[in-house]
């Protein structure tokens, strides 16, 4: 195997030590000699036999591709448990999304905050453990410890009544096919950056996601799936702003917008009054 971007040796050692096995114990469980296991872990076996690849893949419940191509030490504990539970992206055929994350002193997942000033850098550093480790992080005991959450600030009025400057907590979505219609999400894209929108899954029909605002003054639009970097499903939001009553001007603007929509429908239907 070409050593570039090959993590076979490092992954075997990482997984063995994670299970607190000695090389002797691990070799016995695998039914191989300790010297052979040692050669694998130290990178001395340049082209591992197919029998060894399949044996170790079966033992760790991970695909051969994952054991070779993914640096498991960079994944969160939550993601590793997910792989061991049989949700291996190479087995299921979906694209892997490596999630950089941080944990607290009790090895529980933190909720990292992406401040407004860090939003531009997040597009380049979202999968970089060093970048993520520098974000403000905290722990919220009411959140499910088996899921991964992150917090993002809102900008603009496209998702009113959620006010600008609110902090939205989102749950990481590994499989985008699980999204249905109109699911509120934080969507991270290459072009637009971080957006809070209602997401509809059109992946099977058109390989796109439809993004829509709660504020009807903004038109929905579609983004191609290859432009999307991450999706975080809405969980809750925090704000120190008390919602203001809708002003007469806002009501009038909304009414004008609704009249325009009605006229478009009448014109499209060629109705004669």
N, C-alpha and C positions, 0 to 999 in steps of 0.2 A: 504494500500500500504506500501511496505518496504521503509523506508525513505532514504536508501542508493541510491544515484544517482537519486533521484526523485525531480524534480524541480517545481512541480505543483503549490505549494503555492507561491514560489518566482516569478515564471513566471507570474502568474495572477496579482500580485502587480506591477511587472515591466511593464507589458503591460498597465495596468490601468493608472499608473503614466505617462507613455510615451504619452498617449492620453490626459493627463491633466484632468482626471475625478476624482471627489471625489467618495468615496464609495457609497454615496447616489445616485449620478448621474448614476454611473455604475449599481447599483442594479436596478434602475428604467428602464434603457435601456434593462437589461436582463430579467426584469419581475420577480425578486426574492427579498426577504427581504435583507436589508442591513446586518443583523446579520448573514445570511447564507453566503454572500459574505465575510464578515469579518472572519468567521470561515474557509473558504477556504484559504484565504490569510495568515492566521496565522497558518496554518497546523493543525487545530483542527479537520478537517474532514479527518479522516484517510483513509476511503474508499468512495470517492465521488460517489454519485449515477450516474448511466449511463445517466439519463436525464440532469444532471448538466454538465457532461463531454461533451456531444453532444452540449448542448446549448452554452457553452463557446468556444468550437472548431469552431462552426459555426460563432459565433460573431467575433472572431479574425482571421477567415479564415486560421486556422492552424490545422493540424491533432492532435488528442489526444496524439499520441506517441510523437510528437514534444513538446507539452505543458508539458508532463510528464518527458521526458528523456533528453531534451536538455536545457542547461543553457543559456537562451536567452540573459542574461546580458553579456555573453562573446562573442556574435556575433557582427559583425560590423553593423552599421546603414544600409549599403548597403545590407547586407545579410537579415536583418529583413524585409526591404522593399521588397526584393525578395520573402520571405516567404509569406508576406501579399498579394503579387500579384498573389498567387496561385502556386508558384513554390516550394511547400513543398516536400522535398525529401522523406518523409515517404509516402506521397500520391502517388508520381510518382514511388516509388519503388527503387530508386537509393540509394547508400550509402551516408550518410551525411558526408560532409567534412567541419569541423568547421574551419573557417579562422580567425586567430588572426590578428588584424590590429590596426593601430593608426590613429588618426585624428588631424588636426591642430586646432588652436583657433577658426576658423570659422566652425568647425565640418565637414570639407572636408577631404576626404581620403588622407593620405600621401602616398608617394612612399618611401618605406623603401629600404635601400641599404644593401645587404648581402655581407660584405667585405670578401676577401679570408680567412682572419684569423678566420672568424665566420662561414665558410662553414661547418666545421665538427659539430659544435654546433647546426647548423640549423636543422640537421636531428633529433635531440632530442627536439629542441625547436620551431619547425615550427608552432605548434599549441598552444604554451604557450604565453599568452599575456604579461607576465613579460619579457620573452626573446625578443619578437618582439619589446616591448617598449624601449629596450636598443639599438636597431639598429639605425644607422644614418637615418634620415627621412627628406624629403623635399617635396615641392609641385610644380608640373609642370602645369601651367595653360592651356597648349595646350592639355592635356589629358582629356578624357571624364570623367566627375565627377560621372557618373552612373556606372562606371566600376572600378575594383580594379587592381592596377599595383604594381609591385615590380621590383627592379633592381638587376642583378646578374653579377659579373665579369666573363669573359671567360678565360679558361686556355687551353694551347695546340694549335695545328694547325688543329684539325679535322673539324673545320667549316670555314677554309679559303675560301673566302677572308676576312671574318670577323676576324680581327687580335686578337692574344692573348692579354689579358689585356683590351679589349673593355668592355663596360658596356651595357648589354642587358636589355632592359625594356620589361617585359612580362605582359600580362593580365591574371588574374586568370581564369582558366577553371573549372567551377563547374561540368558540365556534359561532361565527356570524350567521350561520344558517338557522340557528335557534331563534333569531329575531323574527318577529311576526310583523304586524302592521301598526305603525304609529307608536313605536316604543321610544320614550324619551331617553336620549343618550348623549353623552359627550363623545363627539366624533373627531378624531385626529387625522387630518389629511395633509398631503404634501403641499398642496396649493393654498388652502384656506387656513391651515393651522388647526386651532382648537375651537370647535363650535358645539353649541348646545342646541340640539334639534330633535324633532320627532323622526324616527328612522323606520322606513318600511323596506322589507327584504324583497328585492327583485333580482336576486342573484341567479336563480334558475332560468328565468325568462330572458333577462337582458344583461346579466353580469354587472348590475349597478345597484346602488342603494338610493332610495328616494329620501331626501331631507326636506323637512317642512317645519315652519315656525309656528308657535302658538299664536303669535300676532299675525292676523290675517292680512295685514298690509304688505307682508312679505310673501312673494311667490315661492312655491316649492321648486326644487330642482333635483337633478340626479348627479351622482358622482360614480365614476367607474371604480370597480373594486380594487384595482391595482394602485389607485391613488390613496386608499385608506390605510393608515398605519395602525391605529388602535381604535377600539370602541369600548366605552364604559357605560353600562346601563344605569340609568338614574335610580338612586336609592332615596336620597333626601337632600334638602338644602338648608343652609343657615344664613340668616340675614339679621342685621340690626336696624333695618328700615321697615317702618310701618307703612303698609300700602295706602296710597292716597285715593280719595274718592275720584271716580272718573269725571273729568271736567266736561263742561258743555261743548268745548271745542273738540275734545276727543270723541264725544258722542256723535257730534256732527260729522267728523271725519269718517267715523265708522259707518254712519248711515249713508254717506256719499259713496263709500266703497261698496256697500251692499247694493246700492242702486245701480252702480256700474256693472256689477256682476250679474244682476238681473237683466239689464239691457243686453249684455253679451249673450246670455242664454236665449233671450227672445229673438235676437238677430240670428243666432245659430240655428234656432228651430224654425225660422221663417214664419213666425206666428203673425197673423193679421188681426189687429185689434179693431 
